[in-house]
Amino acid sequence: MDRVVVRFVCVCVALIACALPLTAQVLDRIVAVVENEPILESDLNAQIQFFVMSNRMDPKSPGIRDQVLQSMINEKLIVAKAIEDSVTVTDEEVQQQLEASIQQRVQQVGSEARLEEMYGMPLSRIKREYRDEMRKNLLAQKLQQQRFGTTQIGRFEVEEFYSTYRDSLPRVPEEVELSHIYLKPGFGVREKAAARAHMQALLDSIHAGVDFAELAKRHSEDPGSAPQGGNLGLVRRGQFVKEFESAVFGLNEGQVSGIVETELGLHLIQLLERRGDAVRARHILLRIQRTESSDSTTIVLLDSIRTAALNGADFGLLAKKYSEDKETNLIGGMLGSLDLEQLDKSWYSVVAPLKPGEISKPEKLPVGNSYGYHIVLLRKRTSPHPMTIETDYGKIETMALNYKRTKDYQGWLDEIKSRIYWKIYP
């Protein structure tokens, strides 16, 4: 079972990752071929680099080369099958995925200039060179989704899986079921006024003809985009915070926004390009310092909410009313069941001492480059135990479904291998 799962994961990594080499290398030899599609030694080495980096593995680990090469062969086999089955992808899908993959690489290496240096070519040429490779990746992904995306499993199959693999299933670790209420301190009045005055001066400079990108490099406090002149890459709707998204999608190409305030601070935004439901924009961010008094106000409010809950008020209703965690407030602050030992240290120190039904005092919670305060309710604590159908059906069902998909995938792949020519050269 483990070998099959490892093989499947390796294939998935190869399909999801953009097949862009980290360095421009001289073509040395063909290591494998699928139909009339060669796999080059240089491409294989680049994929090995990406695989070990993504999985934080030692590149000298035995078997990695064979594993990655087989994944590349499998991908080309699936692409050939997708073409045979008349699976198609649009130019827009290819462009969006290519942009996202390049931006991922830019973040990995630090800047667009560094990426161009490593490839030995400008960014525009990188996109041209690897557009066809991205199209093939998307074809393979789409065919797999069509083939396995709707796989389902019944209770009998779950019980059969459990009966077969019961002795090798992992123990369930200690788990905790949590809810929380999260609040962000407001910005200090003086600090906000100072930041707004600074931002207005920058906006006046832009209107006077100063280059937006140069101002972003010098003044923006977003470390991820400032070195690129504030460029955020191509981003689809739904990825920005609410206020930023509303502003950027309201701009015309080339237009610069007024001062936009979000939970991160103040922004100036310039829309560079709109492409369907995605935009390419750049911004300048000035962060606003939160003061000790605003922190104190937040802690006092959370203390009063905690007191209300301890006196019988429904924690879930309080979370819906007060919590500023947008991912959980509509479901009453529910975080679900979590492995206690896998909790981040900022959570572990709060949760570990609690007993079921207890609510923590307000604690500081780091969130990206910002922070807030929260109170945590421990709803339930489950001791470590062997996995059983009675107590852990959901976990076993997920494992059984993944196993079924992996087994079906391997059978399907073997059938493709029997019909489409492929060969590994020694």
C-alpha positions, 0 to 999 in steps of 0.5 A: 500500500505504501509504495502505491501511495508514494507513487501516486503522491509523486505523480500529483506533485509532478502534475501540480508543479510547473515544469520550469527548470531552475537553471538554464542548462545545456541539453546533454542526452535523452533519458526517456521517451514517451511516443515521440516526446523526449525527456532530457537529462537537464529537465529531469535534473530540474524536476529533481531539484524542485521535488527535493525543495518542495518536500524538504528532502536530501537530494542524495536520498536513494531512489529519488531520480528513478521516482521523479523520472517515472513521474515525468513519464507518467505525466507524458503518458497521461497527456498523450491519453488526454490528447487521444480523448480530445480533452482541451484547455483554454488559452486563458486557463494556460495563461493564468496557471503559467502566471501563477507558477512563475510568481511562485518561482519569483517568490522562491528565488526572491525577485524577477531579476533573480529568476531571469538571471537563473534562466538566462533569459527575460521573463517574457521569453520564459513565458513563451518557452514554457507555455506549451509545457503548462498546457500539457500539465493542465491537460493531464490535470483535467483528464485526471479530474474527469476520471477520478474527481467523482470517485465515491465509496460506500460503508461496506468498502470502508469496513472492508478496508478497515478489516484488511488494514486494521493492524497497520492503521496509525493510532489517533493522537490526542485531539482537541475540538476548539472554538475561538473568538478573535479580535484585532486591535484598532489603529492608533489615531495619531499613527493613522493620521501620520501614515495617511499624510505620508501616503497622500504625499506619495499619491501627490508624487504619482499624480505629478509623474513620479514612477509608481514602481520606484516609489513602491521599491523605496517606501512600500512596507510589503516585503513580498512585493516591494522589490518588484515595484509593488507587483502582486502578479496575476491574482484571481478574485477572492484572493485579496482582503475585502477592501483591497479587492473592492478597490482594485476591481473598481479601477481601469487599467493604468488607473491609481486608486485613492488611499485604501485602508485594510487590516494590513494598513494603508494602500495605493493600488495601480491596476496594470491588467485585467484578464477575466476574473483576474487582475495584475496590480501593484501597490504601496503599503504603509503599515500603521502602528497599533498602540498599547491603548488599542491593545488594552481596549481589545483585551478588555472587550474580549474579557467581557465576552469571556465573562458573558460566555462563562455566565451562560451566553452561547459561545457560538452566538458570541463568535458570530457577533464579535469575532473578526476571524472571517473563516470561522465567525459565521460557523460560531468560531468552530475550528474543528478537531485538531491534533494537539501535538501539531498545534503551533506553539502560540496555540499549544500554550493556550490550549494544553492547560484547558479542560473541556468546557474551559475558556482561555483568557485573552491571548495574543495571536500572531497572524502573518505580519500582524496580530490580534487577540483571542479567547479559546473554548475547549469543547472536547478532548480525545485521548490517544487511541487505536483507530476504530470504526466506531470512534473514527469512521470519518478518518477511516473513510477518508483513508479508504477513499484515497486508497481506492482512488490510488488503486484505480489510478494505478490500474488506469495508468498500467493500462495506458502504459500497455498501449502507449509506447515509452522507454527509459534509456540506460 
